[in-house]
């Protein structure tokens, strides 16, 4: 048995990486972005940790719904890189929580939603 080298992925994981990356490109409007080694490795790492393609898509959705990450911040900078979204389990979980807030927490006030997004 051979071990995978850094930057290489097995066929099934590689296909999942492509699906996640393509979804990110479309959802966050990065049509010219290329799937380079660092991006492959970071997405594959989350998949190897047990995150499904749908879970990573949900995290991407969360980033797209975050005013802060879409440029409504002091520096007017957009922070929506796939590297940020998939940096580690904490980031994936945080963005998934944001994605769920609109659909899952209809009973929360805007202030409660804000606190849940940015104080967790």
Helices and strands as residue ranges (DSSP letters): H 11-27, H 37-48, H 53-65, H 82-85, H 89-104, H 110-118
